[in-house]
Each structure stands twice: as structure tokens, then as C-alpha cells.
Amino acid sequence: MNYPYQINSFDQYQSDYKRSVADPEGFWAGIAENFSWRRKWDKVLEWNFKDPRVEWFMGGKLNITENCLDRHLEKKGDVPAIIWEPNNPEEKSRTLTYSELHKEVCRFANVLKNNGVVKGDRVCIYMGMVPELSVALLACARIGAIHSVIFGGFSAQSIADRLQDARAEYIITCDGAFRGAKDIPLKAIIDDALVTCSFVKRVIVFERTKTPVSMIKGRDVWWLDEMKNAGDDCPAEEMDAEDLLFILYTSGSTGKPKGVVHTCAGYMIWAAYTFVNVFQYQPGDVHFCTADIGWITGHSYIVYGPLAAGATTMIFEGIPTYPDAGRFWEIVDKHNVNILYTAPTAIRSLMSYGTAPLENKNLSSLKTLGTVGEPINEEAWHWYDQHIGKGKCPIVDTWWQTETGGVLISNLAGVTPAKPGYATLPLPGVQPVLLDEKGQIIEGNDVSGNLCIRFPWPGILRTTYGDHERCRTTYFTAYENLYFTGDGCLRDADGFYRITGRVDDVLNVSGHRIGTAEVENAINMHSGVIESAVVGFPHEIKGQGIYAYVIFTGNLEGDLTRKDIAQTVTRIIGPIAKPDKIQFVTGLPKTRSGKIMRRILRKIAEGEMSQLGDTSTLLDPAVVEEIKKGKL
């Protein structure tokens, strides 16, 4: 049985795409009819990209959890909603059916209410990859609280920044988390973050690792104790289509992370529509997205998209190489996984182990493979196709962002053409345009430019939390009446799109966006650092590595100082932002107005010494020669 909105052929894709552009309101109203509404909308869409203001399904009332849970109970109550695979393969996996998940969510929603959480409150969630993480998200959504998930690899300082920005008075965390051979002391990190966040009223702690933790009377409570006192009947709060669903922080080109806001109806419809179509999901399939729920990929393609479609979704607590590099393939065989959605970083990392970890792995259950987070290089694409898909599984190369809520450009598995290294074609409702340096639209094929979108889709961000002006200046001022993605893009002779990477000061490390300014701010906090500049360079596993140029004063002890600086970055942001290379320099290439010429530093980091362009306009051109000589 297909979904009424599932695209089944290339012809249908083309006709749906045309219709979505010619009559977007009619098209999306038809899709929206497939979901549960308390009250139908008065108007499908009102928008302008100047303010910017985008509203979908105005006047419509619904609750996303009724769409993800309640409406499936009658026919799918006993169908697995979540299959959880623990970090340690010796530990038993867990399965929650739709009726069990519904019960857990209702109970935890009552726990939140019992602890004072009301509609509109911000709840920060900082947990390991346990099923209770998705329960926490859905429980917030059920009572109209706004969740903000923070990835378990972030430091106390990064958490404090996000808590302060969102004024989140409630926190849900775990005593600790298992990740590979490591135990991460989540509650202790939260305690450090709360030193500067005295406004936090309640911390609810789920016990996972049995790590000793400090529980503060009047503030900290145990998840299990609270669940004992909560009933499992919790009617869903009626929400407006445009009410806030969640805030998710993402790095920008300034040091301060920005809280991307998604709302209830448009996000839900986009997540479900793209999930069903991109992966060509069929009822009964097991969908395994390997992302962390702390990132947008986990929100849209582990939790909301699959559950809104009544799918079976997998949550994996561990990492691809623990206890060995065959872990993903064991999970695929153990749970008869049909769809595997992972990052090029993971694929390249697993490629480096050769094919030995694939021996005795069947993998015949796989029907669709997918990649996310960054463009996949052709070598990794072919390895994935040949060794994992056995040449029989279509690979969807999905391009999208935290801000877009779901996939914007991708082939649809086995339905539209694929091309290695290309995201290929836009989904219905997505109208991409390429622009040149002067801001002119580039027509035709075999061209490249900056990627913008000229019309809103239901999953587009609505604002940046507490700072709408930042949303406007970041995404809508570079080009008039267009959403600017920040990515460069090539459109080939067939009209297929290939993303060529960021054009602003944002790095894409292992599929995670990290602002150069954020890393520089952290490096500059080390007592011996006067100034630093950070650029990306090609990294064979991560896609992009972090190369830092540092002016250091005082007693310089080579590798030891490098380790100290790396440790400082880990403390302030988290291990994901740790520089791969740190080169000590006496000066940085600057213009006479004081602007650091990162373009030159990037070329040096990439080893392209002969293509530095004109350096005569620099304040001190000799600095460039010195940096070239000292390149690591």
C-alpha cells in the first residue's frame, strides 16, 4: 500500500513538480488533507521574503503527536514504532510499538506538567541516544512546550549559551551516556552549565549509565520516580499551525549560535512528505538513520518524519566502529534494515577498514541507501553502492539544512535518476535559482553560482529565536526576495544540481556546520593566544578539517601548546570543533582595513601555493611567504 502523496514514477515527479510551482496552495492543501486536523486552515499560505514572514495553513489547529501516534493506534498499535539498538552489542535491544510509545509519551507529558511545564515553555534536552530522548521530544510537543535538543558532544559553556538564549527553565538529561568505549558524564556537564543559569527550575534525570551524580534538592528529580506518579492519559494540547514546535541551534558566521525556529504544521507535513518520497518508504520497512537526534537529521528522519508516516524507525546509541568496524552491518542484518541513511564521513571512515568487516554480513534486506550532511565524493559513492548496496540499492544523495526542516534537493529512490556526487533534482515545492557575483540569476544549464530558493516550502524556518533581525540579515538580505542557502552550486547539462560547499565563513566538519568565528573565539580564550584565523581544508574522512593559524606569545612548547589550545576549544565548544592542525605564525595576512584574508589562508591550507592571487594589497605581504614556509 502506497501513501496517497507518494511519487511512483519519473513522469509523476515531473507532473507533481510542475503543479507544485503553478499552484503551490492547491498542491500543498491536497497533501495536508492526509493528516489529522482539529480545525482545517483558512488560508494555505501567506509570505514575503522581505520581512521575512512565512505562514502556512493559517487558522489550522492540530497537534503533531496526534499525527505521529494517536491516529496510528487503531491499525498500527502493535506495529514497532521504535527499535533501539544499544551501544554494547551484548545488551538487549528494545522495541516500542505505537501503543507502547503513545503510553510512554503521555506519561512523560504528565511528568512535565507535574513539574510545572506549560504550553510555550522552553525545555532543553541533553541526552544520549536512548528511546527516552524521542519520548521527551514528543511529550514536549504533546503539551505545547517548545523543545531544544542539544547534542551530547557539546560542552558546558555551549549549553549555557543556548540555555540563556532560549531562557529554558527546564532540562531533561541522563546521568551519563555510552558512546563507543566512552562514558559521557551528561549530568555533570549540565551541572557545570547551570553555574551561570540560575533561572533553571527543574532538571529531570534519566538513569542510563549508573554514574554517581549530584542531585540538588528542589531542582533535580529522577525520571523513573516521576513516571511512577504519572498517569498515562494526557490529551494533546491544541496547537495553531504556526505555533513553535522546536528551537534547534546551529552555527553561523558570528560566534553566537542561532536558534532556528520550526513550527507545528508546515514542518510536520514537510518531514513526512520528504521521508516517504525520498526514501520511497513502504509500510513495514525498517528505516535506520544513523544521525544523532541532537541534529536536525535526527529530528526529521528518526523522529517526526517516520512517526508521522506510521513507519518503523531505528535509534542506535553507539558509533559505527564500536566494538569493531562491522557494527552497522551487524545491525542491518540483526534488524533486517531496509533503508540505511548515513553520512559520507561514516562511509569514508568505514571504507578505510577495507572489506574484512563485511565478511559474513548478509545485507540482503537493504532496499535503499542514503547520504546526508555534505556532498558525497565519487569514490565513497561507488564503495557504498558496490559493497553495501551490492549494485542493487538506489542511493539518495540528500541536500538540505537545519533551516530547511527536511530534504530540498535529492533523487527519489529508484524513481528519479541518480548521478554520483549530485543531489540531482529539487523536490516538489522547491524552486532553486543560481546567482552570479552581481546578484543576477543565471539561466540555463552547465553553470554554477550561489544557490538560492525563490519560493517558500512548508518546512522553511520561520525565524531565529528572540532575534528576527538576525534571521532576516542571515538568509534574506544577500539577494532581494530570495532565501540564500550559503552554499555554492553547479547545475550540469542535464539540469542536475551538485552542491559545491559553503561560500561563507562556515565549515562543514563531518556533516556538522561550525562557524569559523566560533572556533576562533574559543582559541583566543587560551591565555597565550593573541589572535587566530581558522579555515577548512580537505580531510579524507571528515570531508573538511579545521586548520588554525595562531599568533602565540610567551613560552611556546610546540605540540604541548597545540594540545592545550585544542583542549581549550573542547572545553568551550566541544570535541567536534577541535582543530586538526594548528600552525603558529608571527602575523596574519590582513588588508589595510584589518580584514583577515581567509581566502589566502584557505589556499595555503589546501596546498595550492601557486594560486594565491594578488597579495600586493596586504598590509604586510611578507607574512604570506612565512606562512607558506611553515605549512603543516
Buried (B, 14 or more C-beta within 10 A) or exposed (E): EEBEBBBEEEEBBBEBBEBBBEEBEEBBBBBBEBBEBEEEBEEBBEBEBEEBBBBBBBEBBBBBBBBBBBBBBEEBBEBBBBBBBBBEBEEEBBBBBBBBBBBBBBBBBBBBBEBEBEEEBBBBBBBBBBBBBBBBBBBBBBBBBBBBBBBBBBBBBBBBBBBEBBEBBBBBBBBBBBBBEEBBBBBBBBBBBBEEBEEBBBBBBBBBBEBEBEEEEEEBBBBEEBBEEBEBEBEBBBBBBBBBBBBBBBBBBBBBBBBBBBBBBBBBBBBBBBBBBBBBBBBEBBBBBBBBBBBBBBBBBBBBBBBBBBBBBBBBBBBBBBBEBBBBBBBBBEBEBBBBBBBBBBBBBBBEBEEEBBEEBEBEBBBBBBBBBBBBBEBBBBBBBEBBBEEEBBBBBBBBBBBBBBBBBBBBBEBBEBBBBBBBBBBBBBBBBBBEEEEEEBEEEEBBBBBBBBBBBBBBBBBBBEBBEBBBEBBBBBBEEBBBBBBBBBBBEEEBBBBBBBBBBBBBBBBBBBBBBBBBBBBBBBEBBEBBBBBBBEBEBBBBBBBBBBBBEEEEEEEEBBEBBBEBBBBBBBEBBBBBBBBBBEBBBBEEEEEBBBEBBBBBBBEEEEEBEEBEEBBBEEBBEEBEEEEE
